[in-house]
Amino acid sequence: MSPVPRDTPRPVVDYLDRHRWPVHGWRLVERFFTGEDLGRTETLFALGNGYLGMRGNVEEGRESHTQGTFINGFHETWKINHAEEAFGFARVGQTIVNAPDVKVIRLYVDDEPLLLPVADLIDYERSLDFRTGVLCREIVWRTPAGKRVRIKSQRMVSFTQRHLAVMTFEVTMLDAAAPVTLSSQILNRQDGGDEYHVRSAAMGEGTDPRKAERFGRRVLIPELQDAGDDDARVMLGYRTAESGMTIAVATDHTIETRDPVERTVQVTDDMAKVVYQIDAQPGRTIRLTKVAAYHTSRGVPARELADRCRRTLDRVASEGVGRQFADQKSWLDDYWSRADATIGGQPSLQQALRWNLFQVAQAAARAEGAGIPAKGVTGSGYGGHYFWDTEVYVLPFLTYAYPQLARAALRFRYNMLPAARRRARDLSQRGALFPWRTINGEEASAYYAAGTAQYHIDADISHALSRYVDATGDTDFLMREGIDVLVETARMWADLGFWRSEGRGSFHIHGVTGPDEYTTVVNDNLFTNVMARHNLRRAARAARELESAWPQAYSRMVKRLNLDTDEVEEWERAGEAMVIPYDEHLGIHPQDSHFLEREVWDLPHTPANKRPLLLHYHPLVIYRFQVLKQADVVLALYLQGDQFTTEQKRRNFEYYDPITTGDSTLSAVVQALIAAEVGYSDLALRYFTEALYVDLADLHGNASDGVHVASTGGVWSALATGFGGFRDYNGEFSIDPRLPSSWDSLSYRVTIHGSRIRVDVREDHVELTVERGPGAKFSVRGSVVHVTAEEPVVVPLDGQGPLLEGGPGPGPLDGVRRADGSIITATVPHP
């Protein structure tokens, strides 16, 4: 298995049409309108703050792929109908609800509506500014009567006021007078029409499990309708039919014009409309300001939520809209001072990188008490569920850039412990088993083989928790709450695994699924065992540290969890005896105990129209082959990198990369960072670029369902830990960079124990600068350095380490043998 290049190195692709999407360091700009990819652009221009999200639908409210406004955690429940029932199956589905929409501001000139697909647009530009958090659009429209009209709009979802959105809409007749009508609406689209139908089965034939379930009934039951005394404030309130959650939404309006204006108001169960009619004169700008407030609850009456909406709107009226925009920019100034990373000499990659990092802020900033959904609040993909994505791909970035947001996400998991304990009992286990996919804490994964069987989520959560504590020194969180998560997950592993007595004894975990969902319910999955081992060891270490350093907290924990010291010893023994599969002949770690016995899927000869595999082949077909949806062993090489040698990492990567389909958007970032570490620089850069453009270029064909938040967070890991070489193993921090030859430089930041350090990588040196705090200690290419606030530290670099052109060789297609010595033949199954 020598590293023979898969293909000739080629330039990194720029995936975007730069006539339409010009390069800009701090904005995503669209230069002309097309209705051919509305789903994609609605996602790319979506706004959110982690609680409230608005898709980038046009204000006119007509031309759209999916009109969408989403509240994190606001969901409906429904019965899961299994074809064949069995004990412990998930019973109740949970799906995020499309909330009443306040984005709609319809424009009529001479009673003719502005309809973008057919409009004569003289000028058009739409942009999302990452520094201000404002979506802007400016167009010049020639009406059917030949009159030119300039329309400017702004939209913002506030990072500083969790429940607030602000919109402005300006209309200027440029060369002729005309009657102008502005119809501002709150519109509830969930009316039980044909658009909403729920699948009757958990995974119906031909369905895409990445998409949300749809409802064939009314979901939002009207609870209140209200128009304020001055006719400028309107409000609607609802209760969900089954989950019993409640929502209220209210809008305030202010019209500024020198021309005569008339206002009318209409409020019904599913629409609240404020209509302005203006005799517009040329050169005079009409400005409509619309302020919206959303409040939700698990059961508080809608009328109480309406009072909260009023208080939000009253506060904005008192402070002024200008302050909301200023506060938004101040929040983002602080965010970018913590989170910004730069790629020297690569402006297109720089723009894409900042778009991705901005999406993490939009998904996490004000989640507060909820998790971070796989799509954030930008779409209904995956039903609005929380997965392991957060802990493995998003929390590393938040831990080192914005630790308090990581803490909030971990506290959400802690608060889910009671439900996780119940789920463990359902599966006849001790301790706690976190649900594979959920909104309310209960398991919502109907297909257990690729869902509930992914027990590794317990270890993923514990790993993220441990990394957060190591990086921040937040022992208060560890003592009061984090220790409970570590103990209960360790209990689950100790109970799930079993001992074999050969030799000194070995500890095995059977009947689980790893991250690769194309290989399910296996024995001794490498990723699961490696991560479970870390979970067991870390729980034992934390318990002993608590006993030694904080005896009172330890006593409370022992009483609270009924912990026996024998358990801690058992965790240590199980961790030490954990089976880690390894094949001496190939010099690699098999993905599971029987993985190498399977036939190899011939990916190079699989037609493009048969990808992703999960939509074109029965699961049983896929499960019989060596083929991966996403990096599995390779991910373990990253998360537990100190447990593998450099040579093991290289050989494992070379074996698994050729049989990894990349059908999951989670895969490219991990493949990029390990490729960088083991020396495949060109391949690492291609994977990194793919990760950057997953949504921007819609590389997986489902950007319309919402942003792939895990991928957006993962690009930071690919950048900082892959090319930047940053690693953190058990609180020891190191830097060993791999700067691509086409990059002038790389800069990123890490926050460690309250100190923010900027890492600047050049071809021949690394410079560490303390931007805030006293400083920190690092190992840089094996040399220990202390960087302090007094002066930067510069460390010369003696080369990049082994760099290999192209990509890894054929891997398993190159003479892989079964245990009996026969060669496995690569095959493409018949469709």
Summary of the structure (lengths in Angstrom):
residues: 831
radius of gyration: 27.5
end to end distance: 30.3
largest distance: 92.5
contacts: 3035
relative contact order: 0.10
helix: 33%
strand: 26%
